Amino acid sequence: MSVTETFRVDGMTCEHCVRAVSGEIGALPGVVDVKVDLPSGAVTVTSTSPVPASAIADAVDEAGYTLAPVG
């Protein structure tokens, strides 16, 4: 069973941004796939179990970007 969640990342403008965010999130334990839609900033994360939003936020921050607030 896999879990898929979508987040929004602010500040991405190019393919380098996509690779940086994908790489950091993809390195998190349990993450099996990361898809980034650059125009919308949507990041879809598929994992073997739920990944805490705080871990996603930390990975996005490490890549140099900001996880957009939900809501």
RASULUR-V686900 format. One record per backbone hydrogen bond with DSSP energy under -1.0 kcal/mol. NH is the residue of the N-H (numbers start at 1). CO is the residue of the C=O. E is the energy in kcal/mol with one decimal. If there is no record, write none. Layout:
# RASULUR-V686900
nh->[NH NH]
co->[CO CO]
e->[E E]
This chain:
# RASULUR-V686900
nh->[3 5 7 9 10 18 19 20 21 22 23 24 25 26 28 31 32 33 35 37 41 43 44 45 46 47 48 56 57 58 59 60 61 62 63 64 65 66 68]
co->[47 45 43 41 66 14 15 16 17 18 19 20 21 22 25 28 46 46 44 42 37 7 35 5 33 3 30 52 53 54 55 56 57 58 59 61 60 10 8]
e->[-3.2 -2.5 -2.8 -2.8 -3.1 -1.8 -2.5 -2.5 -2.7 -2.8 -2.5 -2.1 -2.5 -2.7 -1.8 -1.7 -2.9 -1.8 -2.6 -3.1 -2.3 -3.1 -3.1 -3.3 -2.8 -2.8 -2.4 -1.7 -2.9 -2.2 -2.1 -2.6 -2.4 -2.3 -1.5 -1.2 -2.4 -1.6 -3.6]
